[in-house]
Amino acid sequence: MYDLKLALSNALTLECHHLVLSRHLPYLSIPLPLSSPQTKNIQLSSQQTSSSSFALPFVFSYINAYFQKTNSLLHILHPSLNHTKQRIPDFSLITMENLFRLVDQDQYFFQRKWTLVNGPVIVGAGPSGLATAACLREQGVPFVVLERAECIASLWQKRTYDRLKLHLPKHFCQLPKLPFPEEFPEYPTKRQFIEYLESYAMHFDINPKFNECVQSARYDETSGFWRVKTVVSSGSSKTEFEYICRWLVVATGENAECVVPDVQGLAEFGGEVIHACDYKSGEKFKGQKVLVVGCGNSGMEVSLDLCNHNASPSMVVRSSVHVLPREIFGKSTFELAILLLKWLPLWLVDKLMLILAWLVLGNIEKYGLKRPSMGPLEHKNTKGKTPVLDIGALEKIRSGDINVVPGIKRFSRGQVELVNGEKLDIDSVVLATGYRSNVPSWLQEGEFFSKNGFPKAPFPHGWKGNAGLYAVGFTRRGLSGASSDAMRIAQDIAKVWKDETKRQKKRTIACHRRCISQF
């Protein structure tokens, strides 16, 4: 970033960032006289890695020649021109005095703050975004990470319950290049996982730009760049900002926004209604009758936590669900499935998983938990529905401490009526109704992402789109899937970035040699 008004009035040179300006201004690659060493330089971006100085008047003449062919860069730098029919100024006819008058006109220059990024912009500082940033750091590629919250992994830090632990063994959840500490248990707690992520960011020197909420991102076909517009929050003030980059990595994940169902009468219920993302502990619900809407991993664990705090939960089960033990004969169920898939087809592994689950858990359908017609792995791959890994809730269901009920018909004051006609008196409601992607609300693109905010291409092809667009953390395969995507993305970007940087350095050396030979 820089202040153009100050720069033009105090400098005779323009510090040109090769990777950016050579893409927009190819005419600048021809020999130009070197500037005076006494003059100040203008820094285009904090992300720059190499630069060369050109005499300012020559730069203007060549910029003018380029503008006669395309207005792309000017329209990026001058947002007001996008909505007007103003004629682009002829730099070759402008005297220095008139030029300074021109840059004083806000209608032309920098109404919105902006920066050029010599590398990708990563949207999201959760585990997926951090993994991608770390892999890029290892490749030597600069990047910018944007995060709407004031901390990394805001979903884990702010929208999870206190008793949460990783449901899979830690070696399936570690991010690339840095394992969990050896002293961590097999299933790390929420606090331990957050500590791991914070140390991960520190280890790879990842410094996200916090409190920057992306409003829109679109690809500018004329310039070949992505334009990412954000709103920066600082106290009560908000500032617009824009990032211009070659690559855009979407790392906002599958669970960016909570899903709140529209249920008849819920507004008239009168008791406390919260989403599972706001649930911390069952302590505040002690002695209450609580309706938990949803029977996924969150719904099961919230119901279990309520029981442990002497509340009386009723869990709404509308659809079929696969419940598997977290471990089978001392071995992680997930790890066992991964091992079997190396030798057996998916349908057969599903059959074996259901047989083993029946041996460990018994027949769960008699408790109101009907299984889907397809197996747990196939159901996950095709529908995106994660099997519930039981950590004690099923025992509470058997004992009657957790009451399983069918779907909801309507709410009334202090009551809920179920689809079977039964009415329950309840004090509070916890909506364990899941999450969704928020990508469609800000990404202006319709080829790579579907309307529900997930890549259209099935795994393992959903990590790369067109024009430098990437997605990480949308595989529906947890942290291991995100880590795999992060490594692919970093390698793909690094190959192009390194090739372009190498070519730019060669052109710069050749340009300098020609310039020197003229003296």
N, C-alpha and C positions, 0 to 999 in steps of 0.2 A: 504494500500500500504506500501511497505517497500523496502529497499535496501538490497538484499540478500547477496551481497558481504560484506558489512559492518557488517551485522548481523552475518554471519558465522565466521567472523574473530574476533568478540568481544563478542560473547555470547556462553554459553554452554547449553542453554535451547531454546526450541521452544514453543512459545505461540500458542496453538492449538485452533482454533475456532471449537467448538463442532458441530455446525449445519452443517458446511461445511466439515471438515476433517473426521468426523465420517461417512459421506456418501461416501467419497472416500476411506478412510483407516480404514476399520472395525477392523483390527488387533489392532488398538490403544486402543481398549476398554478393553484390558486385563491389569492386574496390571503392573505398571512401577514405578521405583524409582522416588521419587520427586527430583527436582533439587535444587541446592544450592540457598538459599535466596539472596546471594550476587550478583548473576548473573543478567544480563539485560534480559528483555523480548523483543520478537519481535512481533509487532502488525500486525496481518494479515489484518485487515480491520477496518475502522472507524465505521462500522456498527455492530461490535460485541457486544454481551450482556453478555457473560460469557466465562470463559476460564480456562484451567488447564495446568500446566507445566510438561513437560516430559524431562528426560535427553536426550541430543542431540544424543549420540551414540546409545541409544536404539531406538530412533525415526528412525534413518537411517536404522537400521537392520530391523525394521518392515516395513518401506517404501519399502525396497528392496524386502521383501517377497511379498508385494502387487504388486510391479511392475512385478514380475515374472508371475503373473496371468493376469494383465491388464496394458496396457500402457496409459490408458485414461487420467489420471491427468497429466502425464508427457507431453503428446502431447498437452494438453491445455496450460501448462506453457512454453513449448518449441516449439514455432510455426515452427522453422526450421526443426524439426524432421518429420513434416508432409510431407515433400517433399524429404526426404532422406531415405536411408536404414541403417542409423547409428545404431549400437547396443546400446541398453540402458545400461548404466553403472551398474555394480554389486556393490551396496553400501557396501555389507558385506565384500568385498575384498579391499575396498579403505581405505587407511590410512587417517588420518585427513589432513596430508600435501597434499596428492593427491586430497583430496576433495576440498581444497581451490584452488588448481590449476584448478580443473574442473570448479568451479564457475566463474573463471576468463575468461573462454572461452565463448564468446558471442553466439557461435553457440548452446549452451545448455540452457543458462539461460537468460530470460527476454529481448529479443530483442524488444518486444512490451510491453509498460506499460499496466498493467492490475490490476483489483481488484475483489475480491470475495464479492458479495452483500448478506447479510443475510436478504433477503426479495426480493420483486419484483423490477424490473426495469420498470419504466413507460416512454414510449416514447411520448413526447408531453406535453407542459405546458399550453395548452389552458384550457377552462372551463372543459372539460372532464377529462383531466389529473389532474387538481387541485381537482376536486370532488373526484376522486379515491384516491388521496393522503390524502385528509382530512379524508375520511372514514377509511383508513388504520391507520392514526394517532390516531383516536378515538379507534381503536382496539389494539393499542400498537404495530403494526407491522412496522419495519423499512423499508425504501424504498429509491430509487434513482429516481429522475425525470430528464430526458434528454430533452433539448430544443435547437433546431438549431439556434434560434434567440437570441438576447441579452435581451429579456424581456418576461414576461408572456403574453399569449393571443396575440401573434404577429399578427394574422389575424385581430383582432379587432383594435389593435393599429396602424398598418401600412397599412392595405389593405382594409380599409372601407372609405366611403365618410363622410364628416363632418356632414351632416344633419341626419345621420342615427339614428333611434330610434328602440327600441325593438318593434316588430310587435305584440307581445302577452303581456297580462298583467304580471306585474312583479312577481306575485306569481307562475306563470307557468315557470319562467326563473331563479328562485333562485336556488342555489346549496345546497346540503345537509348540515344540521347542522347549517346554518347561513342564516337568511332571509335578504332581502334588508332593508336598513334604512327606517323607517316609513315616513320620510320627502320626499323620492323619489316619483316622480309622477307615475301614473299607467303604463305609457310607458316610462321607463328611456331612457335618451339620451345615445349616444355612450360614452361620457366622464364619465357619471355617472356609466355606466356598467363597464368600465375599473377601476374606483375607487373602485367599489364593489369587483372586482376580486383581486385587489392589497391588499385590506384590508382582503379579504378571505385568501390569501396566508400568510399574516402576522399573522392572528389569529391562523392558524393551523401550524405555523412555517414550511411552505413549502419553501424550498430553492433549486430551480432547478439548475442544472448544465448548464449554458447558453453557447451558441456558440459551442455546441457539436452536430454535424450532424451525425446521424446514417447512416453508410454505408451498413451494413448488420447485420442480426440477424438470427441465425440458431440454431436448437436444436441438441445437441450432444447426440445421443442415448447411446453411450458407457458410458458416465459419468452421464447422466441424468440431464444435465444443459443446459441452454441457453447461447449462446456466442454472445454478442452484441458488434460489432466493430464500433467505432466512429472516427471522425476526429475533433479534438479540435482546434478552431481558436483563435489565440491571436495576434492581429495586423496582420502583414504580415506572421507570422509563423504558421505552421499547424503541429499538433502532432497526431499520431495514439494512440488510447486507446481502451481497451477491458474490458467489464463488463461480469462477469460470475455469473449467477443467476438461481434460481429455477423457478421463475415465470416471465413472460413477459407480460406487459399490453400495448397494442397498443392503443394510445390515440391521434393519428395524425388527426383523424376526416375525415369527408366527403369532406372537402374543402381545402385540403392541397396544391393543385397545380391548377393554373388557366388554363382553356381550351381556346386555341387560334385556331380558325378554319383556314383551308387552303383554302383561297378564291382566285380564279383566278384574277391576276392583282393587288392584294393588295400591292405588293412591288413597283409597278409603280405608285401608287396613288399620292404620293408627299406630301400630307398633314399629319397632326399629326394623329397617330393611337395609341390608348392606350387601355389597358384592364380596365374593371370596377374596378379592384383591385387597379389601380393607379389613379383613378378619385377621386378628393377631393371635388371640388366645380365647379359650372358653371361659376364662375367669369372670368376665363381665356378664356372662349368661348363666351363671350358677343358679340353679333352682328354676330356670325357665324352660318352657316348652318351645323348642326351636324347630322350624321347618327348614330343612336344607334342600334346596332345589338343584338337583344334579347328582349323578352317581359316578362321575369320573374319579380320577385320583384325588383331585381337590375335594370333591364332595364326600368321598369315603374318609379322607383324613380329617376333614373338619368335623364330621359326625363322630369320629373316634375321639377327637380332642374334646368335643362337647361332653361326651360320656365321662371322660377322665376328669372333668371339672363339675361333675354332678348336675349336668343339664340333661334334659330329656329330648333327644333329637328324633325327628321323623324325616326320613330321606326319600325324596321323590324320585322314582325310577320310571321314566316314560318309555324308554326304548331298551333294546337288548344291550348287554354289556359282557365283555370277557373279563373275568377275574382270574388271575393267576397268582400262585404263591411267589413272593419275591425270591425265594430260594427253594431249590428242590434237592433234597438230600445233601444240604450244605453247599450246593453249587448255585451260583446266580442263574436264575431262569433265563435271563437275557443272554448271558455268556454261553449257556448250554445251547440255546437256539442258534447263536452265531456259529458255534462249533459244528452242530448238526448240518447247517446249511452248506458247509464246505463239501459234504459228502452226499447229501440227500436233497431231493426236490422240495420246494416250499410246501406243497400240499401235504407231503408225508411228514415234514417237520411239524406242521400244524396239527396233524392227527396225533403225533407223539406228545406234543405239548398238552393237548386236551386230555389224553389218557393219564399223563403224569399229574395234571391239575386235579383230575377226578380222584386219583389215589391219595393226594395230599389234602384236598379241600372237601372232597365228597360232592354230593349233588347239590349245587347251589340254587337250582331252579325252584326248589320247593320253598325257598325263602323270598321268592319274587324277583330273582335275578336271572332273567332268561338270557341264554347265550345267542349270539347272532348265528345265522346259517353258515357263514364262511368262517374259516379259522382265524385265530388272532393275528397272525402275520399278514395274511391276505387282506384282512379287514383294515389293518394299519396301512398297507401299501395302497389300497384302492380307495378307501374312505377317509384315511387320515385319522382314524379313531385309535387312540393308544389304549392297550389293555390296562386294566387296573392291576397293580402289583400290591397284593394284600400285605399289610403290616400289622394286622390285628383287628381291623374293622369287622371282618367276617365272623369272628368269634363273638363280638358284641351283637351282631345281627342274629346269630343262633340263640344267644341268651335272651333276646328280646330287648336289650338295652338300646339298640337302634331299631326303630320301627320303619320298615320298608313300606311305602305307600305308592299308589299309581299316580297318573298325571293330575294336574290341577285344572279345575273347571273355572272357578272364580274365587276371589277374596271378598270378604266383608269385614265389618268391624270386629277385630279380634278373632276372626275365624277364617278357615279355608275350606272350600267345598271341592272334593275330589271328583274325578270323572265317574267313579262308581257310586256316587251319591253320598258317600260318607262325609261328615263334617267334623273338623278338628278344631279345638280351641288352641290357639298358639299365641305366644308372646312376641316372638321375633322371627325374622326370615333372613337366611343367608343364601344368596344367589351364587351357587357354584356352577354357573352356566357357561363358563369358558371364556375364550379370548379370540380375537381375530386380527388379521393383518390390517395395517392402516395405509398401505402403499397406494391404493387407488385415490386417496384423499389428497395426495401431493405429487405423485409421479405422473407426468403428462406423457404417457406412452401406452400403446395398446397392443403391441405385437408380442412382447416377451411375457408380461404379467397378465393374468386373467382378471376378471372383475372382482373376484374374491381376494385378490392381493397375493396370489401365489404364482410362481412360474408355470407357464403352460406345459413346458416340456417335462416329462416324468424323470424321476431319478434314474441314472446319475447325470442327466443332461440339463438340469435346470439351473446351472450356475452361471452360464454365459449367454448374453443376448447380443444384440447388434450395437454398433457405434460406441463401443466401450462401456456398455452397461453390464453389470454383474449383480448376482444375488447370492447372499450367504446366510445360512440359517433357516432356509425354507424347505429343507429336505424331508421334514417330519421324521427325522432319524436322530434327533437329539443333538447333544454336544459333539458326538463323534462325527456325525454327518456335517455339522458346521465346520469342524476342524479340517475335514477332508476338502470341503469346498474352498476354505480359506487358502489352503496351500496351492490348489489349482489356480485360483484367481491371482495370487501373488506371482506365481511363475509365469502366467500368461501376460500380465501387465509388465513384469520386469523384462521379459524378452524384448518387447517393443520399445520400452523406455530406454533400455541400454543400447539397443541398435540406433535409435534416434539420437541419443546423447553422443554416441561415438561418431556418427556422421556429422553432427553439428560441430564437434571439436575439430574434425578434419577441415571443415569448411572455414572455421574461424582462423585456424593456423594459416591456411592458404590465403585467406583474405588479408590477414595481417602482413604476410610476406609480400603480397602485391602492393599493399599500401606503403610499406617501408621502401620497396624498390623504387618508388616514384620520387623519393627525396634524394 
